[in-house]
Amino acid sequence: MTFFSYREGTLCAENVPLTEIAAQFGTPAYVYSRAAIERGYRDFSEACSGHDVLICYSVKASSNLAILNLLARLGSGFDIVSGGELERVLAAGGRADKTVFSGVGKSEAELRAGLEAGVLCFNVESEEELERLAAIAAAMKKTAPVSLRVNPDVDPKTHPYIATGLRESKFGIAYDAALPLYRKAAKLRGIRLAGIDVHIGSQITEVEPFVAALDRVLEFVDALDATGLRLEHLDLGGGLGIRYRDESPPALQTYVGSLFQRLGSRKIRVLFEPGRSLVGNTGLLLTRVEYLKHAPARNFAVVDAAMNDLVRPALYDAWHDVLPVAQRHGGAFTYDVVGPVCESADFLAKERTLAVAPGDLLAIMSAGAYGMSMSSNYNSRPRPAEIIVDGSTPRLVRERELVKSLFASERLLP
């Protein structure tokens, strides 16, 4: 099913022309398809059918309350990395007992909040965090369910900024140190060993790195089992990639099937933490052309969206398809699509052949993950509105920020 398609020369989200959304809500704006979000979750769930699995959506990918609520209503759990994300999940109707608390630098306040809420598990990333959590849990007269995030030193073959399973990464516990730390954790008051966790990176488009990481982690599962430490679950993290340009990520059935084949007959619950693979292609960034600037070296389409709205191109040199909302014929030029922010890195796309005029709308595709959730107010720019299209109805799920709200909490000196 196609959730974004041209109808009579106009790009639509489900049954709604993007021209209507721009007229009603303005630009720039993030536009999502409800049907696409729901289909993404159901496809993942169906791929895991027949196995004891909990899908914990990775909140950092896209954290609007409406999106979290849609997923919670479908039965999703959640993967969080901050106290703020915990509050979002609870406000959206998500269950704490289906939420895993990840993150390399959890504060004392965040650990207490997780214990108070009753999260399913803390994914612990260092010996110091384990000791801090044990002390806090004991003081609160609670028991903290714990997985240790093991760093398997596996190359995920992705952008270095989103590779998290290599030896030099800040994430996780070194492979050689994990088994002794499990033995220590088993003796700590306030700690209950619940599982083991691994997450090697993001936007991974091959199955082999996932399988290699699982093979290394299973060594721990079997070693712990041999000593009588039986874990309740195996958290395989997320990281499955999507198609932005010409990538060929494995089908969900191939990805999931390869991992369950490796698990064999082991009876252990499996957690997945998908984010991008669920929502990446469910949304776009709608923007309007302000100026066309033809210069000797290159041409620029200056739009009203910028790197503060979608930072991935500037941060990772990431590719996003750019589609004109209204199709024109003839008069195409090669443009860099750039924003108004005062940085040379402020671009959304480079060297795209487009037939456009000032005032035209463009859709920056595949912006459903790490778009709005990574946006900022740089240059005192209000962040965009967010709209979810539900069939023939566009629904505003986040109002556009006002400039005055950006400095409402600031104070002048006397």
Secondary structure, DSSP 4 states (H G I P E B T S, - for coil): --SEEEETTEEEETTEEHHHHHHHH-SSEEEEEHHHHHHHHHHHHHHTTTS-EEEEEEGGG---HHHHHHHHHTT-EEEESSHHHHHHHHHTT--GGGEEE--TT--HHHHHHHHHHT-SEEEE-SHHHHHHHHHHHHHTT--EEEEEEEE------S-GGGB-SSTT-SSSEEHHHHHHHHHHHTT-TTEEEEEEE---BSSB--SHHHHHHHHHHHHHHHHHHHTT---SEEE----B---SSS--PPPHHHHHHHHHHHHTT---EEEE--SHHHHGGGEEEEEEEEEEEE-SS-EEEEES--TTT--HHHHH-----EEESB---S--EEEEEE-SSSSTT-EEEEEEEE---TT-EEEE-S-SSSSGGG---GGGPPPPEEEEEETTEEEEEEPPPPHHHHTTT-----
